[in-house]
Amino acid sequence: MSDQSNPSANGIKDKVTDQIDNITDTASRTFNEAAGQAERIAGRVVDEGRAIGGNVREVAGNLQGAVVTSIKEQPLATIAIVAVLGFVLGAIWKS
């Protein structure tokens, strides 16, 4: 028997086709929503990364200015601080 001679088979085939189309549409919508959300999150991460980078540059500039001033005004104290920092970093690195 062919599908054309059996209206019941045609009805089932149409229902299955409709269900597959619905599932495909739903999956496509869900994927597009997830992709859009991922894109928004990535954009926020990039924006925050830029802001953090700007803050780090500002702190580094401030630190550089403080170190230069310290070297000029109190060279021995600066050397002592650097020696202590080197010791602490070495101890941390070794452990």
Phi and psi in degrees as GROMACS dihedral restraints (atoms count N, CA, C in turn):
[ dihedral_restraints ]
;  ai    aj    ak    al  type     phi  dphi    fc
    3     4     5     6     1   -91.7    20    10
    4     5     6     7     1   162.8    20    10
    6     7     8     9     1   -64.4    20    10
    7     8     9    10     1   -28.6    20    10
    9    10    11    12     1   -70.0    20    10
   10    11    12    13     1   -30.1    20    10
   12    13    14    15     1   -84.7    20    10
   13    14    15    16     1    -9.0    20    10
   15    16    17    18     1  -118.2    20    10
   16    17    18    19     1    97.1    20    10
   18    19    20    21     1   -61.3    20    10
   19    20    21    22     1   -30.0    20    10
   21    22    23    24     1   -65.1    20    10
   22    23    24    25     1   -41.7    20    10
   24    25    26    27     1   -65.5    20    10
   25    26    27    28     1   -39.1    20    10
   27    28    29    30     1   -63.4    20    10
   28    29    30    31     1   -39.9    20    10
   30    31    32    33     1   -64.4    20    10
   31    32    33    34     1   -42.1    20    10
   33    34    35    36     1   -65.6    20    10
   34    35    36    37     1   -43.2    20    10
   36    37    38    39     1   -60.7    20    10
   37    38    39    40     1   -42.9    20    10
   39    40    41    42     1   -64.3    20    10
   40    41    42    43     1   -40.7    20    10
   42    43    44    45     1   -64.6    20    10
   43    44    45    46     1   -43.5    20    10
   45    46    47    48     1   -63.3    20    10
   46    47    48    49     1   -43.5    20    10
   48    49    50    51     1   -61.7    20    10
   49    50    51    52     1   -43.2    20    10
   51    52    53    54     1   -62.7    20    10
   52    53    54    55     1   -42.0    20    10
   54    55    56    57     1   -63.9    20    10
   55    56    57    58     1   -42.7    20    10
   57    58    59    60     1   -62.8    20    10
   58    59    60    61     1   -42.3    20    10
   60    61    62    63     1   -61.7    20    10
   61    62    63    64     1   -42.5    20    10
   63    64    65    66     1   -63.3    20    10
   64    65    66    67     1   -43.9    20    10
   66    67    68    69     1   -63.5    20    10
   67    68    69    70     1   -42.5    20    10
   69    70    71    72     1   -62.9    20    10
   70    71    72    73     1   -44.5    20    10
   72    73    74    75     1   -63.1    20    10
   73    74    75    76     1   -44.4    20    10
   75    76    77    78     1   -63.0    20    10
   76    77    78    79     1   -44.5    20    10
   78    79    80    81     1   -63.3    20    10
   79    80    81    82     1   -40.8    20    10
   81    82    83    84     1   -64.1    20    10
   82    83    84    85     1   -45.4    20    10
   84    85    86    87     1   -61.7    20    10
   85    86    87    88     1   -44.9    20    10
   87    88    89    90     1   -61.9    20    10
   88    89    90    91     1   -44.2    20    10
   90    91    92    93     1   -62.2    20    10
   91    92    93    94     1   -45.0    20    10
   93    94    95    96     1   -63.4    20    10
   94    95    96    97     1   -39.4    20    10
   96    97    98    99     1   -65.5    20    10
   97    98    99   100     1   -43.1    20    10
   99   100   101   102     1   -64.6    20    10
  100   101   102   103     1   -40.8    20    10
  102   103   104   105     1   -65.0    20    10
  103   104   105   106     1   -41.1    20    10
  105   106   107   108     1   -63.7    20    10
  106   107   108   109     1   -41.7    20    10
  108   109   110   111     1   -65.3    20    10
  109   110   111   112     1   -42.2    20    10
  111   112   113   114     1   -62.0    20    10
  112   113   114   115     1   -39.1    20    10
  114   115   116   117     1   -65.8    20    10
  115   116   117   118     1   -41.3    20    10
  117   118   119   120     1   -64.3    20    10
  118   119   120   121     1   -42.0    20    10
  120   121   122   123     1   -64.3    20    10
  121   122   123   124     1   -44.1    20    10
  123   124   125   126     1   -61.4    20    10
  124   125   126   127     1   -39.2    20    10
  126   127   128   129     1   -62.7    20    10
  127   128   129   130     1   -41.9    20    10
  129   130   131   132     1   -65.2    20    10
  130   131   132   133     1   -40.1    20    10
  132   133   134   135     1   -62.4    20    10
  133   134   135   136     1   -42.6    20    10
  135   136   137   138     1   -63.4    20    10
  136   137   138   139     1   -44.8    20    10
  138   139   140   141     1   -61.3    20    10
  139   140   141   142     1   -44.5    20    10
  141   142   143   144     1   -67.2    20    10
  142   143   144   145     1   -36.3    20    10
  144   145   146   147     1   -62.2    20    10
  145   146   147   148     1   -40.3    20    10
  147   148   149   150     1   -64.0    20    10
  148   149   150   151     1   -43.1    20    10
  150   151   152   153     1   -62.8    20    10
  151   152   153   154     1   -43.0    20    10
  153   154   155   156     1   -64.4    20    10
  154   155   156   157     1   -41.8    20    10
  156   157   158   159     1   -60.3    20    10
  157   158   159   160     1   -41.4    20    10
  159   160   161   162     1   -63.4    20    10
  160   161   162   163     1   -41.2    20    10
  162   163   164   165     1   -65.7    20    10
  163   164   165   166     1   -39.9    20    10
  165   166   167   168     1   -63.9    20    10
  166   167   168   169     1   -42.1    20    10
  168   169   170   171     1   -61.5    20    10
  169   170   171   172     1   -40.6    20    10
  171   172   173   174     1   -64.9    20    10
  172   173   174   175     1   -44.8    20    10
  174   175   176   177     1   -63.8    20    10
  175   176   177   178     1   -42.1    20    10
  177   178   179   180     1   -62.0    20    10
  178   179   180   181     1   -40.9    20    10
  180   181   182   183     1   -63.2    20    10
  181   182   183   184     1   -42.8    20    10
  183   184   185   186     1   -63.8    20    10
  184   185   186   187     1   -42.3    20    10
  186   187   188   189     1   -64.4    20    10
  187   188   189   190     1   -42.2    20    10
  189   190   191   192     1   -60.8    20    10
  190   191   192   193     1   -44.2    20    10
  192   193   194   195     1   -62.3    20    10
  193   194   195   196     1   -40.5    20    10
  195   196   197   198     1   -66.0    20    10
  196   197   198   199     1   -40.6    20    10
  198   199   200   201     1   -66.5    20    10
  199   200   201   202     1   -44.0    20    10
  201   202   203   204     1   -61.4    20    10
  202   203   204   205     1   -45.1    20    10
  204   205   206   207     1   -62.7    20    10
  205   206   207   208     1   -43.5    20    10
  207   208   209   210     1   -63.2    20    10
  208   209   210   211     1   -40.9    20    10
  210   211   212   213     1   -63.6    20    10
  211   212   213   214     1   -41.0    20    10
  213   214   215   216     1   -70.4    20    10
  214   215   216   217     1   -42.2    20    10
  216   217   218   219     1   -89.6    20    10
  217   218   219   220     1   -33.6    20    10
  219   220   221   222     1  -141.8    20    10
  220   221   222   223     1    73.8    20    10
  222   223   224   225     1   -62.4    20    10
  223   224   225   226     1   -39.9    20    10
  225   226   227   228     1   -68.2    20    10
  226   227   228   229     1   -40.8    20    10
  228   229   230   231     1   -63.7    20    10
  229   230   231   232     1   -38.4    20    10
  231   232   233   234     1   -64.5    20    10
  232   233   234   235     1   -43.3    20    10
  234   235   236   237     1   -63.4    20    10
  235   236   237   238     1   -40.4    20    10
  237   238   239   240     1   -63.8    20    10
  238   239   240   241     1   -42.3    20    10
  240   241   242   243     1   -64.3    20    10
  241   242   243   244     1   -43.1    20    10
  243   244   245   246     1   -63.7    20    10
  244   245   246   247     1   -39.2    20    10
  246   247   248   249     1   -64.2    20    10
  247   248   249   250     1   -43.0    20    10
  249   250   251   252     1   -64.5    20    10
  250   251   252   253     1   -45.0    20    10
  252   253   254   255     1   -60.3    20    10
  253   254   255   256     1   -41.8    20    10
  255   256   257   258     1   -62.3    20    10
  256   257   258   259     1   -41.5    20    10
  258   259   260   261     1   -62.6    20    10
  259   260   261   262     1   -46.8    20    10
  261   262   263   264     1   -62.9    20    10
  262   263   264   265     1   -46.0    20    10
  264   265   266   267     1   -63.2    20    10
  265   266   267   268     1   -39.3    20    10
  267   268   269   270     1   -63.5    20    10
  268   269   270   271     1   -40.3    20    10
  270   271   272   273     1   -66.5    20    10
  271   272   273   274     1   -41.6    20    10
  273   274   275   276     1   -64.2    20    10
  274   275   276   277     1   -43.6    20    10
  276   277   278   279     1   -63.5    20    10
  277   278   279   280     1   -38.3    20    10
  279   280   281   282     1   -72.2    20    10
  280   281   282   283     1   -31.2    20    10
